[in-house]
Amino acid sequence: MPAVSSMKCATACPITTPSAQSVPGGSAESVTREAASARPQLYNTGKTPILVVLLLYSALVIYFVRKGAPPRRGYLRSPDCWDGRC
């Protein structure tokens, strides 16, 4: 049988790999598998629950950090101090 790389396949060529049970000096059995095919994927939808948990955790952290921070008050001089008599 010719090597897989020299075959001309129209769609997908099977991939043959030696099995883990080959004996040195003996004949190696080979396992035939289907060729891997890539498909475009911008986002792994199997990890959506992890994304949701991370977003909720981040929102809680930001909420509690803001809630625990001292209130921000701007400094404005009262009109009584405008002439410097405070």
C-alpha positions as CSV (number, residue, x, y, z in Angstrom):
1,M,0.0,0.0,0.0
2,P,1.4,3.4,-0.9
3,A,2.1,6.0,1.8
4,V,-0.8,8.3,2.7
5,S,1.1,11.4,1.7
6,S,1.4,10.1,-1.9
7,M,-2.3,9.4,-2.3
8,K,-4.5,11.8,-4.2
9,C,-7.7,12.1,-2.2
10,A,-10.7,14.0,-3.4
11,T,-12.2,14.8,0.0
12,A,-10.5,13.5,3.1
13,C,-7.7,11.0,3.3
14,P,-7.7,8.6,6.3
15,I,-4.7,9.0,8.6
16,T,-2.9,5.8,9.7
17,T,-0.9,5.8,12.9
18,P,1.0,2.9,14.5
19,S,-0.8,1.5,17.5
20,A,0.7,1.7,20.9
21,Q,1.1,-2.1,21.0
22,S,3.6,-2.5,18.2
23,V,6.6,-4.7,19.0
24,P,10.1,-3.7,18.0
25,G,11.3,-5.9,15.1
26,G,7.7,-7.1,14.5
27,S,5.0,-5.9,12.3
28,A,3.1,-2.8,13.6
29,E,-0.6,-2.7,13.4
30,S,-2.1,0.5,12.2
31,V,-5.3,2.2,13.2
32,T,-7.1,4.1,10.5
33,R,-8.8,7.3,11.6
34,E,-10.7,10.0,9.7
35,A,-8.8,13.1,8.7
36,A,-9.2,16.1,11.0
37,S,-11.1,18.9,9.5
38,A,-10.9,22.5,10.7
39,R,-13.9,24.6,11.1
40,P,-13.9,28.3,11.7
41,Q,-15.0,29.2,15.2
42,L,-14.7,32.7,16.7
43,Y,-16.0,31.7,20.2
44,N,-16.0,28.3,21.9
45,T,-19.7,28.0,22.9
46,G,-18.9,25.2,25.3
47,K,-17.3,27.7,27.6
48,T,-20.3,30.0,27.9
49,P,-21.1,29.1,31.5
50,I,-17.6,30.0,32.5
51,L,-18.0,33.4,30.8
52,V,-21.3,34.0,32.6
53,V,-19.8,33.1,36.0
54,L,-16.8,35.4,35.4
55,L,-18.9,38.3,34.4
56,L,-21.1,37.9,37.4
57,Y,-18.1,37.6,39.7
58,S,-16.5,40.7,38.2
59,A,-19.7,42.7,38.5
60,L,-20.0,41.7,42.2
61,V,-16.4,42.7,42.9
62,I,-16.8,46.1,41.2
63,Y,-20.1,46.7,43.1
64,F,-18.6,45.9,46.5
65,V,-15.4,47.9,45.8
66,R,-17.5,50.9,44.9
67,K,-19.9,50.4,47.8
68,G,-17.0,50.2,50.3
69,A,-15.1,53.2,49.1
70,P,-15.6,56.5,50.9
71,P,-18.0,58.8,49.2
72,R,-16.4,61.3,46.8
73,R,-17.2,64.8,47.7
74,G,-16.0,67.6,45.6
75,Y,-14.5,70.6,47.3
76,L,-16.5,73.8,46.8
77,R,-15.9,76.9,48.9
78,S,-19.1,78.4,50.2
79,P,-20.0,81.9,49.1
80,D,-19.2,83.1,52.6
81,C,-15.5,82.3,52.1
82,W,-15.1,84.0,48.8
83,D,-13.8,87.2,50.3
84,G,-11.3,85.2,52.5
85,R,-13.1,85.6,55.9
86,C,-13.6,81.8,56.7
